[in-house]
């Protein structure tokens, strides 16, 4: 049986910290509280699991220990000429429990569902970012050595490698799905830098994204059909625009018969509602450990008989393996990239592809056009709202560029993307693959209020023209799909 040792044991002074230390004129209640915490830590006999994820019984036991210490101090304080601990003992004990168990001084923020990111610029100070864009300061840990030990314990619990001089940065997934990134010297000028990106299940599916104002009902119907029909799709956008959340919501449209493999740097996607799901994660290089990158995992995934592959984010040479997978029968692959617009996405993909294989740009573009169906671009407004700014269909190579037809596009900043009037070349494929889906009814009618008549003509011509649709894309004209590849 494994014997757990007190992780604070290396700090022997914790258990022996005297209450009766000389009290200078400037001593404060915070300094007395810090002494209380030191003595409490010296008494703890808990496993790492109990420290990181304490049960109610453990919290109650530690709280009782703390109350006994508070009573002991206040009883002996007058004789020892030290101040009393002011305040309600129950409240002090609860605060102490939050400090020593779970997330310590970050506990309140980790419990708050509105917190999006927790940032420490050094061990003792940082910021908290809330949904909606609000930003507040926070007070962190009291010593760099304790902060490093604290976060190393969190990293190891998330199956990462502890940070040290030979491994000065590390990613880890936390039990609630949040993402932890820690940097220490010499890569930072301070003692520590930490970012925790909270996992906030704000959108379980596409319907939830509609309620949040991320996309319109018409676009929701189109993307739901695209995911069900195994179209290959890339989600693009800047940092913090909600790309992973969007993938998570889109995955609810997958048929239950699909065998899905997810590949991520740090696991964030939670697809356990699917009966056949396997999660693979990148292994970073560390002392005595070789790296296993995303490209290697994509190649390995091809041997695992996936119906579709989802990649958390493509950053470089792994784009070669992604395109190989897409062009060898693995339709329905989804992945994310950083890009500033729908049309810039293909150029970013071309650049990443050439990081892994020195192929002429025109040949790379041909591979992309063959592999990719749709590009969804996300933005974040100054108010903090995340929304789809455009959806483009990859059509063909023309000269030195890839032609992308905008199917949905936002007219201005902070506006939802609307149907442009341009019919997708994949329309027939969607209607064949998804029973009951009708593009004219489920997309056009929802956006314009008008649907196709049985005769094949369209009613309310003037209304549709006034919506500003270009003549060549007007549903009033006889529609012939553009020359797509499928």
Secondary structure, DSSP 8 states (H G I E B T S, - for coil): ------TTTT-THHHH--TTS---TT--HHHHHHHHHHHHHHH----HHHHHS--HHHHHHHHHHHHHHHHHHHHHHHHHT-----S-HHHHHHHHHHHHSTTGGGHHHHH-TTEEEEEEEETTEEEEEETTS-EEEEE--S-HHHHHHHHHHHHHHTT----BTTB-EEEEE-TTS-EEEEE-TTSSSSS-EEEEE------SSHHHHHHTTSS-HHHHHHHHHHHHTT--EEEEE-TTS-HHHHHHHHGGGS-TT--EEEEESS-----TTSSSEEEEE-B--BTTB--B-HHHHHHHHGGGT-SEEEES---STTHHHHHHHHTTT-TT-EEEEE-SSHHHHHHHHHHHHHHH----HHHHHHHHHHH--EEEEEEE-TTS-EEEEEEEEEEEEETTEEEEEEEEE-SSTT---EE-S---TTHHHHHHHSTT--HIIIIIHHHHS--B-TTS-BS-HHHHHHTT--GGG-TTS---------
